[in-house]
Amino acid sequence: MATYSKVVTISNATYNTAPDIHLPFPQAKRIRFCNMSGANVAFISFDGVTDAGAVLNDVKSPSSAQEWQWQFIEKIWLRAAGATQVQVIVES
């Protein structure tokens, strides 16, 4: 099983033209997103247009997570209202 992990700092309110993350393999067994800063909600997109989900900021815990399984994607876009760190962990 291959694993890929990256921490991305985002501060753009809209999705960038280019993806924030290019996955090294096209079929992911599991993709996990963790809001590491807890300051802002981070939105996730697999096409750069549509919100697929959000990694919430939680006042009880500075980290909040969301997970997808068996996704056939290669690119991930992220956006947040202010500076936010998101960790992406992918297993194939």
Secondary structure, DSSP 4 states (H G I P E B T S, - for coil): --EEEEEEEE--SS--SS-SEE-SSSEEEEEEEEESS-SS-EEEESSSSS--EEE---SS-S-EEEEEEEEE-SEEEEEESS-EEEEEEEE-
